[in-house]
Amino acid sequence: LEYIGHRTQAVLHLRNKSDLPLRLVADGKVEGFAFPDKIVLAPDATVVVMIKKKGTEPGLRTVKLPYLVQNFHITPEQSLHVSLAIEIKTTPEDKP
């Protein structure tokens, strides 16, 4: 997971080092940020994910993006929950 910051958005490079595809679906919201509802990671590949800031207060904070891995199950009815944690520093000039 690599974060590249911009004024109103963050660019993440999300890498799948496994031999299996990963199908992620959002499992909630994060106040002050918008992120994709779905992400598909091909085996041994990297995808670019855009995170948009929406009026976030200035400062450094850890943002945890909640996802379910649809094709990985921990029980027959329950998908694996993952939290993509990134640190984002927002300055007053970053506000849209």
VENLINHU-V791645 format. One record per backbone hydrogen bond with DSSP energy under -1.0 kcal/mol. CO is the residue of the C=O (numbers start at 0). NH is the residue of the N-H. E is the energy in kcal/mol with one decimal. If there is no record, write none. Layout:
CO&NH&E ; CO&NH&E
This chain:
1&12&-2.0 ; 3&10&-2.8 ; 7&52&-2.6 ; 8&5&-1.8 ; 9&50&-3.1 ; 10&3&-2.0 ; 11&48&-2.9 ; 12&1&-1.2 ; 13&46&-2.6 ; 17&43&-1.7 ; 21&40&-3.2 ; 22&69&-2.8 ; 23&38&-2.3 ; 24&67&-2.7 ; 29&32&-2.1 ; 31&53&-3.3 ; 33&51&-2.7 ; 36&25&-3.0 ; 38&23&-3.1 ; 40&21&-2.7 ; 41&44&-1.0 ; 44&15&-3.2 ; 46&13&-2.7 ; 48&11&-3.2 ; 50&9&-3.5 ; 51&33&-2.6 ; 58&89&-2.6 ; 60&87&-2.8 ; 62&85&-2.7 ; 64&83&-2.5 ; 65&26&-2.6 ; 66&81&-3.1 ; 67&24&-2.3 ; 67&69&-1.0 ; 68&71&-1.9 ; 71&79&-3.0 ; 77&73&-2.5 ; 77&74&-1.4 ; 79&68&-3.1 ; 81&66&-2.8 ; 83&64&-2.6 ; 85&62&-3.6 ; 87&60&-2.2 ; 89&58&-3.8 ; 90&93&-1.8 ; 91&94&-1.0
